[in-house]
Amino acid sequence: MMTVAPADVKELPRIDQVLGSAVQRCETIDLGGELTAYVLKDPKEALNRSTHYRIYDALIPVTTRSFGADMTPYWAQRSKEGYLERLAEFVLIGDGEGAFVGWTGHHVLRFDEHVIIYLDSTGMVPHRQSKGVMRELMRQRIVKNALPQCPADVPVYLTARTESPIFYRLMQGLTDGGTVFPAPDTPLPEGVAHCGRDLAMWLGQSAILEPGTLTLRNAYDTLDELYGELPSTGNPKLDAMFRGALGPLDAFLVTARMR
């Protein structure tokens, strides 16, 4: 896949044009720094089909700018899978001029033995990254909102499919000192391994899961690569875990027990 420079990406779409009248049904959150989150609960019910199409179209330039690689085939596949239709919540982030600059969404998956909160596709355009905005947004939407609504009698796991050590560190920031797996030099607990197997099954990727390491081989089979340039945290052990274990299309099912 060709790496895309900022000058090659068309102008970012506007939140009001993407959402149309649905913007009036959003809960809004002031994130500081002239950023606003627009929260859509149950997008399948909250949005009509035209709005779904506009969001998918808008996500292409925003994610291309965020990852530095052409994300057109990724969203063509995700739209066929019904990405928006399956989410419990979708959040768009707008800047002071109303441009669409970031996004996140999550699912709440209930199994017999546990509940999985799955963070599904998250990012921010580069000039808005590294300010703690996404971590604070997820703390509000996941830790303070989604987690308390989960059943109290089963474990709850926070999960994501990622090849980014930076996202891994974001997950660490949401656990209040808990361990995020896979973890360097730490064995995988059976409960975490079980969670990984259930999540891989839900993703339709059980056949490519290495359950002992939570690794998905060729997880992004619609792309040539996910990142134009692999992210780095500066933590040698963490960066080495990602670079040593994952190929360009592989991912970890990053998992942490929240309760």
C-alpha positions as CSV (number, residue, x, y, z in Angstrom):
1,M,0.0,0.0,0.0
2,M,1.2,3.5,-0.9
3,T,2.1,5.7,2.1
4,V,0.1,8.9,1.9
5,A,1.5,12.3,2.8
6,P,-0.8,14.9,4.3
7,A,-0.8,16.9,1.1
8,D,-2.2,13.9,-0.8
9,V,-5.2,13.7,1.5
10,K,-8.3,15.7,0.7
11,E,-9.7,18.2,3.2
12,L,-11.2,16.7,6.3
13,P,-15.0,16.5,6.3
14,R,-17.2,18.6,8.6
15,I,-19.1,16.9,11.4
16,D,-22.3,18.7,10.7
17,Q,-22.3,17.7,7.0
18,V,-21.5,14.1,7.9
19,L,-24.1,13.7,10.6
20,G,-26.8,15.9,9.1
21,S,-29.9,16.1,11.4
22,A,-28.5,13.3,13.5
23,V,-26.1,15.8,15.1
24,Q,-29.0,17.0,17.2
25,R,-29.4,13.5,18.7
26,C,-25.8,13.3,19.8
27,E,-24.6,13.7,23.4
28,T,-21.7,16.2,23.2
29,I,-18.6,16.3,25.5
30,D,-16.2,19.2,25.7
31,L,-12.7,17.6,25.5
32,G,-10.8,20.8,25.9
33,G,-8.4,22.3,23.4
34,E,-11.4,23.3,21.2
35,L,-12.3,19.6,20.7
36,T,-15.8,18.2,21.0
37,A,-17.0,14.6,21.1
38,Y,-20.3,13.7,19.5
39,V,-21.6,10.5,21.1
40,L,-24.0,8.2,19.2
41,K,-25.5,5.4,21.2
42,D,-26.7,2.4,19.2
43,P,-25.9,3.7,15.7
44,K,-28.0,1.1,14.0
45,E,-31.1,2.6,15.5
46,A,-30.0,6.2,15.8
47,L,-28.9,6.7,12.2
48,N,-30.6,6.3,8.8
49,R,-28.9,4.5,5.9
50,S,-27.8,7.8,4.2
51,T,-26.0,8.9,7.3
52,H,-24.2,5.5,7.6
53,Y,-22.9,6.0,4.0
54,R,-21.7,9.5,4.8
55,I,-19.8,8.3,7.9
56,Y,-18.1,5.5,6.0
57,D,-17.1,8.0,3.2
58,A,-15.8,10.5,5.8
59,L,-13.8,7.9,7.7
60,I,-11.6,7.3,4.7
61,P,-9.8,10.7,4.7
62,V,-9.7,10.9,8.5
63,T,-8.2,7.5,9.0
64,T,-5.9,7.9,6.0
65,R,-4.5,11.0,7.6
66,S,-4.3,9.2,11.0
67,F,-2.5,6.1,9.8
68,G,-0.5,7.5,6.9
69,A,-1.7,4.8,4.5
70,D,-4.7,4.6,2.1
71,M,-7.6,3.2,4.2
72,T,-10.1,3.0,1.3
73,P,-10.1,-0.8,1.1
74,Y,-10.3,-1.1,4.9
75,W,-13.6,0.8,5.1
76,A,-15.0,-0.9,2.0
77,Q,-14.6,-4.2,4.0
78,R,-15.8,-2.8,7.3
79,S,-18.9,-1.3,5.8
80,K,-19.8,-4.8,4.3
81,E,-19.3,-6.3,7.7
82,G,-21.8,-3.7,9.2
83,Y,-19.2,-1.9,11.5
84,L,-21.6,0.9,12.5
85,E,-24.6,-1.4,12.8
86,R,-22.9,-3.6,15.4
87,L,-21.5,-0.9,17.6
88,A,-22.9,-0.2,21.0
89,E,-21.6,3.4,20.6
90,F,-19.8,5.5,18.0
91,V,-18.0,8.7,18.8
92,L,-16.9,11.4,16.3
93,I,-14.4,14.1,17.5
94,G,-14.6,17.6,15.9
95,D,-12.2,20.5,16.2
96,G,-13.0,24.2,16.7
97,E,-13.8,24.7,13.0
98,G,-16.1,21.7,13.0
99,A,-13.8,19.4,11.1
100,F,-13.9,15.6,11.8
101,V,-10.5,14.8,13.4
102,G,-11.0,11.6,15.4
103,W,-13.2,8.7,16.1
104,T,-13.7,5.7,18.3
105,G,-16.4,3.0,18.9
106,H,-17.0,0.0,21.1
107,H,-19.0,-3.2,21.3
108,V,-20.3,-4.8,24.5
109,L,-20.3,-8.6,23.9
110,R,-22.0,-10.8,26.5
111,F,-20.8,-14.4,26.8
112,D,-21.6,-17.1,29.5
113,E,-18.4,-16.7,31.4
114,H,-17.6,-13.0,30.9
115,V,-18.4,-9.7,29.2
116,I,-16.0,-8.3,26.6
117,I,-15.9,-4.5,25.9
118,Y,-14.2,-4.4,22.5
119,L,-12.7,-1.1,21.3
120,D,-13.2,-1.3,17.5
121,S,-11.2,1.2,15.4
122,T,-9.9,4.3,17.1
123,G,-7.7,7.2,16.0
124,M,-6.9,10.8,15.7
125,V,-5.3,12.9,13.0
126,P,-1.6,13.5,13.8
127,H,-1.8,17.2,14.8
128,R,-4.3,16.3,17.5
129,Q,-2.5,13.3,18.9
130,S,-0.4,13.0,22.1
131,K,-2.5,15.3,24.2
132,G,-4.3,12.7,26.3
133,V,-7.6,13.5,24.6
134,M,-8.4,9.9,23.5
135,R,-7.5,8.4,26.9
136,E,-9.7,10.9,28.7
137,L,-12.6,10.2,26.2
138,M,-12.3,6.5,26.7
139,R,-12.1,6.9,30.5
140,Q,-15.5,8.7,30.3
141,R,-17.2,6.4,27.8
142,I,-15.7,3.0,28.9
143,V,-14.7,3.2,32.5
144,K,-17.4,5.6,33.8
145,N,-20.2,4.7,31.4
146,A,-20.0,1.2,29.7
147,L,-18.3,-0.7,32.6
148,P,-20.9,0.2,35.3
149,Q,-23.7,-1.1,33.0
150,C,-22.1,-4.5,32.7
151,P,-23.4,-7.4,34.8
152,A,-21.8,-7.5,38.2
153,D,-21.6,-11.3,38.5
154,V,-19.1,-12.1,35.7
155,P,-15.6,-10.8,34.8
156,V,-15.4,-7.8,32.4
157,Y,-12.5,-7.5,30.0
158,L,-11.5,-4.5,27.9
159,T,-10.1,-5.6,24.5
160,A,-8.8,-4.3,21.2
161,R,-7.3,-5.7,18.0
162,T,-4.1,-3.7,17.4
163,E,-0.6,-3.7,16.1
164,S,0.2,-0.4,17.8
165,P,2.3,-0.2,21.1
166,I,0.9,3.3,21.5
167,F,-2.6,2.0,21.7
168,Y,-1.4,-0.7,24.1
169,R,-0.1,2.1,26.4
170,L,-3.5,3.9,26.1
171,M,-5.1,0.6,27.3
172,Q,-2.7,0.6,30.3
173,G,-3.8,4.0,31.2
174,L,-7.4,2.8,31.5
175,T,-6.8,-0.1,33.8
176,D,-5.6,1.7,37.0
177,G,-2.6,-0.4,37.4
178,G,-3.9,-3.7,36.0
179,T,-1.9,-5.8,33.6
180,V,-2.5,-5.6,29.9
181,F,-1.9,-8.8,27.9
182,P,0.1,-10.0,26.2
183,A,2.7,-8.7,28.6
184,P,6.5,-9.0,28.4
185,D,7.7,-11.7,30.8
186,T,4.2,-12.4,32.2
187,P,2.3,-15.7,31.5
188,L,-1.1,-15.5,30.0
189,P,-3.9,-16.2,32.6
190,E,-6.4,-18.8,31.4
191,G,-9.3,-16.3,31.8
192,V,-7.5,-13.9,29.4
193,A,-6.8,-16.7,27.0
194,H,-10.5,-17.8,27.1
195,C,-11.5,-14.2,26.4
196,G,-9.2,-14.1,23.4
197,R,-10.7,-17.2,22.0
198,D,-14.2,-15.8,22.3
199,L,-13.3,-12.5,20.8
200,A,-11.5,-14.2,17.8
201,M,-14.6,-16.3,17.2
202,W,-16.8,-13.2,17.2
203,L,-14.4,-11.5,14.8
204,G,-14.5,-14.5,12.5
205,Q,-10.8,-15.0,13.0
206,S,-10.5,-18.1,15.1
207,A,-8.6,-19.9,12.4
208,I,-5.7,-17.3,12.5
209,L,-5.5,-16.9,16.3
210,E,-2.4,-18.1,18.2
211,P,-4.2,-18.4,21.6
212,G,-1.1,-18.7,23.7
213,T,0.1,-15.3,22.6
214,L,-3.2,-13.5,21.6
215,T,-1.7,-13.1,18.1
216,L,-3.8,-12.9,15.0
217,R,-1.8,-13.7,11.8
218,N,-2.9,-11.8,8.7
219,A,-5.5,-10.0,10.7
220,Y,-5.9,-7.1,8.2
221,D,-6.1,-9.2,5.0
222,T,-7.7,-6.4,3.0
223,L,-4.7,-4.2,3.3
224,D,-1.0,-4.3,2.3
225,E,-0.1,-2.6,5.6
226,L,-2.0,-0.7,8.3
227,Y,0.5,2.0,9.2
228,G,2.6,3.9,6.7
229,E,5.2,4.1,9.5
230,L,5.1,1.8,12.6
231,P,4.4,3.7,15.8
232,S,6.9,3.6,18.7
233,T,6.5,4.3,22.4
234,G,10.2,4.6,23.3
235,N,9.8,1.7,25.8
236,P,12.3,-0.8,24.5
237,K,10.6,-3.9,25.9
238,L,7.2,-3.0,24.7
239,D,8.3,-1.8,21.3
240,A,10.4,-5.0,20.9
241,M,7.3,-7.2,21.8
242,F,5.3,-5.7,19.0
243,R,8.1,-5.5,16.4
244,G,9.5,-9.0,17.2
245,A,6.1,-10.8,17.2
246,L,4.0,-9.1,14.5
247,G,4.3,-8.8,10.8
248,P,2.8,-5.9,8.7
249,L,-0.7,-7.4,8.8
250,D,-0.6,-9.2,12.2
251,A,-2.2,-7.9,15.4
252,F,-2.5,-8.7,19.1
253,L,-5.9,-9.1,20.8
254,V,-4.8,-6.7,23.6
255,T,-6.8,-7.7,26.7
256,A,-7.1,-6.4,30.3
257,R,-9.5,-7.5,33.1
258,M,-11.4,-4.4,34.3
259,R,-13.5,-6.1,37.0
